[in-house]
Amino acid sequence: QVHLVESGGGLVQAGGSLRLSCAASERAFSSLPMGWFRQNPAKEREFVAAISWNGGITYLADSVKGRFTISRDNAQNTVYLQMNSLKPEDTAVYYCAASLVGGGGYYTQRDEYDRWGQGTQVTVSS
């Protein structure tokens, strides 16, 4: 069973950068599509970014395109979310997720993911 642990969150000023990491406990991670979601108290959990099992395909939500990048290192069982030009509206708890469905593509819906990390808080001050 894949367990996921996020890290890298914190407090940053608007315009700053953070890199989130999501470490998986099992080698099986390297065959799974992965995603990042975020949630703040005022909203439902929303899709941020997704990546195929080999990193060859990525997809970003419109709200973060041009600012965020998703990548992965299967040798390290880790997926990353590089966040640049952060805005106060990016403030949220960020979760990584793994899709046990597998396949060669990516997924953007919450119910397409089966394993979730505990989340890491990102706070962007204005």
N, C-alpha and C positions, 0 to 999 in steps of 0.2 A: 504494500500500500504506500502510495506516495504521500509524504508529508512535506509541507512547504513552509518556509520561514522567511518573512520579509525583513529587510533592514535598510537603513539609509535615510529614513525620514528625519524631520527636524524643523526648526524655525529658520526661515530665510526671508530677506527683504524682497520686495517686488523687483523683478528684473534679474534676480539671482538664479542659481542652478543647484540642483540636487541630482544624485544618481541613486535610484533604488535598486536593491538586489533581492532576488528571491532564490533561495537555496533549496534544492529538493533532496530528499533523503535517499532516493533510490535511483539506480541506473536506468530504470524504466522511463524516467523523466525524459531521456534523450529521444524517445520516440513519440512524445506527446505534444500536440499543439498547446500553447500557453497564452495566457492573457493577463492584462492588468485592468482592474476596475477601481472605482473610487466612490466614496459615499460621505456626504456630510449630513448633519442632523436634519437639514431642511429638504433633502432630496432622497430619492431611491438610489440604490447602488447603480452606477452607470458605467458603461463600457469606456475604456480609455485606449487600449492598444492590444493587438494580438500578433502572434508570430507562429509560423508553421514549425513542424518538428525539427527541420534542419536549418531554420532561419532564412530560407530562401524567399519566403513571402511574409510581408508585414502589412499591417493595416492600422490606421490611426483614426480616432474620432475627429470630426471636423474641428472641434474646439481646441485640439492640441496639435493639429497638423502644422508643420513648420517650426514647432517648438520642442516637441518630445520625440524621442527615438526609442524603439524597442529592439533589443538584440539578445542573443543567447550564446552561451559557451557550454556545449554539451559535455565537453571533457571535464568541466567543473560543476556540472549539474546545476547551472545557474542561469537565470534570465534577468535582464537588466531593463530599467526604464530611466533613460537620461532625460532630465527635464530642464530645459533652458527657458529664459525669458519668463520666469514664473510670474503669475498674476495672483492677486488676492482670491479670485474666484477658483483658483486651483486648490485652495485649502480643503482638505478632506483626509479621511483615512483611506489609504491605498492598499488594495488587496491583489495578490497574484493568485492565479487559478490554473489548474491543469484539466485538460479535457481527455477523459479516458476513451472517448470515441475514436481518437487517433485520426488517421487520414493525412492527406498531403496538404491540406489547406489550413484555414484559420476559422475561428468562431467569434461572434460578437455578442451573442445572447447569454445571459446569466445561466439559463437552464441547459446550456450546452457544456457547462463546466461541472466537474464532479468533485474536485478537491480544491480547497481554499486555504490560504494562509490566515494568520491571525490579524494581519493588517499592520500598517505603520503610518503614524500620523505625519502629515505634511501641513505646515502652517506658513502661509505667505503673508507678511505684514506689508501694509501700504506705506 
